[in-house]
Amino acid sequence: MTRKPVWVMTMMLLLTGALGVVFGVQRVKAGGGIYIKANGGIEPTTAPISTSDNFTYTFAGTITQPITVERDNIVIDGGGFILRNPADIPAFNNNGISLDGRSNVTMKNVTIRAFWMGIQFKTATNNTVLGVTITKSYHGMRLINSHGNEIRESNISANYHDGIQLYSSNNNSIYKNTLLNKDYAIRVEDSFYNHITENGIKQNKDGIVLIESSHNAIIGNRIIRNEEGLWIFDSFNNVIYQNHFINNTQQVISLDSQNSWDNGVEGNYWGDYEERYPDALEMDESGIWDTPYFIDENNQDHYPIIPEFPPFLILPLITIVTLLIVAVYKHALSGSLGQKSKSFSKRAFQI
């Protein structure tokens, strides 16, 4: 007779504890944080964010609470300050900046640190992320059913899982970012007509992942020292050219996919090309190898690029040559002056 009440009480305590955890998370999410309201106001009013026109919102110091944006057509300027989780480790479902249904919001010049998600877009359109650093978070940035957004010139690195995720999101631009993360740099799933261009993608498990995604453009990226440079599954009609695949454990893994690896004139630079095709020759001084780079029967780069002299080395080499010329000139001048001095001394002694 006594066992049933004890069992019931134990279950009630466990259930109460579980509900307490659930509702505790909900209370933190609902009651905590900073809100940029639809009417232009800031809650709480003590938050270190200022605006004089309800258009530009500028950080006035470090912020240690998540920000929810409820207003369209604004600029959020971090002013070089940090938005961070005070625990300095990611907490589940605790996002740095959340934009749900927002449009024409620009976020710039801020470092976001140690959140579950650095920035999250849901059904958001035509927003811009510019010059933002996201680090030590679990996920860098996620776009869900969000279209026409631009992520550029940002540093999304040293996050525990990934850099940028696109889910069911179309016509977005990911341009000139640095991505160095634990698992993958960019993941594109069920997404179309996105442009991924001129990014530095280094030392991730996977550089770029495409899953059931088509008609995307991957152009001019430097994909270096990842385990897999590009991982593709069930994706078609993507265009992939002018990229540099260098020192990846596997340059490309393509499964059940067929894509274009050149634009009919240029393909990609493959760091292992000469090792794989030691007898290949340049086609008519075109800077293109004469042997296609074979990925599988459905995927070949027909115009693999021969690397030109790296432009980033030109200025350092000019500087080194200039310094050498100056050094040689000074040495020669010093020797000439020494000889003249000795000659003058001899004549003086003779006199």
C-alpha positions, 0 to 999 in steps of 0.5 A, spaced: 500 500 500 505 504 501 509 503 494 504 506 490 504 513 493 511 513 493 512 511 486 506 517 484 510 522 488 517 520 485 513 521 478 510 527 480 517 530 482 520 528 476 515 531 472 515 537 476 523 538 475 522 536 467 517 542 467 521 546 471 526 546 466 522 547 460 518 553 463 525 555 466 528 555 459 521 559 456 522 564 461 529 566 460 527 566 452 521 570 453 523 575 459 530 576 458 534 579 452 534 586 448 528 587 443 528 592 438 521 593 437 517 594 431 515 601 433 523 603 434 523 603 441 529 599 445 527 594 451 529 595 456 531 602 455 537 601 459 540 596 454 547 599 451 544 601 444 542 608 442 538 611 436 537 618 435 532 616 428 529 609 429 533 607 423 541 606 426 542 603 432 549 603 435 552 599 441 555 603 446 558 598 450 559 590 450 552 587 450 551 580 454 544 579 452 541 576 446 538 581 441 531 580 438 529 584 432 522 586 431 523 592 426 524 592 419 529 597 415 534 599 420 541 598 421 545 595 427 552 598 428 556 594 433 561 600 433 566 595 434 563 592 441 562 585 443 555 581 443 557 575 448 554 570 452 557 571 459 558 564 460 563 564 454 560 557 452 554 556 448 547 555 451 542 551 447 537 555 444 540 562 446 541 566 439 546 572 439 541 576 434 534 573 432 531 576 426 524 572 424 520 575 418 525 581 418 527 585 411 532 590 410 536 590 416 543 591 416 548 588 421 555 590 421 561 591 425 560 587 431 563 581 434 558 575 436 561 570 441 559 564 445 551 563 443 548 557 440 547 561 434 550 567 432 545 570 428 539 566 426 534 568 420 527 565 419 523 567 413 527 573 413 528 577 406 533 582 403 538 583 410 545 584 410 551 582 414 557 586 413 564 586 417 561 581 422 565 576 426 562 570 429 566 565 434 566 560 439 558 559 438 556 552 436 553 554 430 555 561 426 549 563 422 543 559 420 538 561 414 531 558 414 526 559 409 530 566 408 531 569 401 535 575 398 540 576 404 547 578 403 553 575 408 559 578 406 566 580 408 565 577 415 569 572 419 565 566 421 571 562 425 572 557 431 565 555 432 564 548 435 560 546 429 559 550 423 559 556 419 553 558 415 547 554 414 542 555 408 535 551 409 530 552 404 533 559 402 534 561 395 537 567 392 542 569 397 549 571 397 555 569 401 561 573 399 568 574 401 568 571 408 573 567 412 570 561 414 574 556 419 570 551 423 570 545 426 565 541 422 563 545 416 564 552 413 557 552 409 552 547 408 546 548 403 540 544 403 534 544 399 536 551 397 536 554 390 540 560 386 545 562 391 551 565 390 557 563 394 563 567 391 570 569 393 570 566 400 576 563 404 574 556 406 580 553 410 581 547 415 574 545 416 571 538 416 567 539 410 568 546 406 562 546 402 556 541 403 550 541 398 544 537 399 538 536 395 540 543 392 540 546 385 542 552 380 547 554 385 553 558 383 560 556 387 565 561 384 572 563 386 573 560 393 579 558 396 578 551 399 584 549 402 586 544 407 579 541 409 578 534 410 573 534 404 573 540 400 566 540 397 561 534 399 555 534 394 549 529 395 543 529 390 544 536 387 544 538 380 545 544 375 550 547 380 556 551 376 562 550 380 568 554 377 574 559 378 575 555 385 582 553 388 582 546 391 588 546 395 591 540 400 584 537 401 584 530 404 579 529 398 578 535 393 570 533 392 565 527 394 560 527 389 554 522 390 548 521 386 549 528 383 551 532 376 554 539 376 558 543 371 565 544 373 567 550 368 564 555 364 566 553 358 572 557 358 575 556 365 574 551 370 578 550 377 585 550 380 586 543 383 592 542 387 593 535 385 592 536 378 599 535 376 600 529 380 594 526 377 596 528 370 603 528 369 603 528 362 598 533 361 600 539 357 597 547 356 593 548 351 595 553 346 598 558 351 591 559 354 593 557 361 588 551 361 590 544 361 589 539 356 586 533 360 580 534 364 580 533 371 575 527 372 571 527 379 566 521 376 563 519 370 558 525 371 562 530 373 569 533 370 572 539 369 573 540 362 578 546 363 582 545 369 586 552 370 594 552 370 596 557 376 598 563 374 604 567 379 600 568 385 598 576 385 599 576 393 606 575 392 607 580 387 608 586 392 612 582 397 617 580 392 617 587 389 619 590 396 624 585 397 628 586 390 627 594 392 630 593 399 636 588 396 637 594 391 638 599 396 642 594 400 647 593 394 647 601 393 649 603 400 654 597 400 657 600 393 657 607 396 660 605 402 666 602 399 667 608 394 667 613 399 672 608 403 676 608 397 676 616 396 678 617 403 684 612 403 686 616 396 685 623 400 689 621 406 695 618 401 695 625 398 695 629 404 701 625 407 705 626 401 703 633 401 
